[in-house]
Amino acid sequence: MIRYSFPQQLDRPFPSLLREFFGPWGWRKLMELPVLAEMPFTPPTEVFAQGDDLVIKLELPGIDPAKDVAVTYEEGVLHVTGERKQQSEVTETGYYSHEFTYGSFERQLPLPAYITAPEIKATYEGGVLEIVITGGAKAPTTPPASKIPVTVPTPSAKS
């Protein structure tokens, strides 16, 4: 009796599994899959309340905020767009590496409807873009209901 064993199937050589799945050009087709293509840069983002303020922090190391980052607020959505251009070079004995990393990014963060642009301030320090929305974490207050008196006209006297 022959038993099927999933772990034994995993012991098969990986290239033979690729050939079986993709055909004779398995490795080339695997490298063309969009999953393995370079993923776009999305800066890590942290959103939290600090007192009554809403704070948004984005990690943007090595980016010149004056030239490469734009923060806009439109129709209740905060847009952070920019471009990352980085170069790294390593030169050691018997080893040389030169890498370029570049690409554009965009983060869209919906904000409460009561936020206005003058309440938003952005600063960049130490590779972190910090956006503070004054009063953004505080729920909007609605004025208390007021009682409106109802007047009834007095009937006029018949002559």
Phi, psi and omega in degrees: 000134180253126179258143175278132181230116179300316178301326178293325177296326179288339179284348179296148179299137183300318179301325179290325175296319178296316179299320180294323184275314186258347185098193186294339181256040186305313183296318181296317180293324179296319181289342179274353180296138181297337180296325182268354176290163181296128181280145178293153181284126174233113183295137175300136186232140178232129179236127180206163177265139176228096188069233177268356184267151173257128183243133177237125178240131177238132178276113181228062182292143176074015181251137176275107186293333180291327183254328193249003182228138175229132177243121179228155178232123183212127175051046176080009180234129176269124180250128173241113181236157178179187180222137180254127177227108181229146175229141174224139182225129178237123178236115177227171179299117178077009183215134177218131179221133178224115183239144175242134175232121180210161179154159180267160179217160176207135172237135177241123183236114178290139180241160178303149185296336184277359179282139174240158185302321180297344180276357186255126178232138180236136176226152179233124179208132176060034178083007181239125173269120181246124179246122180247127178251105183297124179074010184290337181266352181271131179294141180295141179266138176254139180297148180295154180294141178247139179276128179258121180289143178258125178259143178244124180293142178280141181292141181280147181288138180279139176256000000 
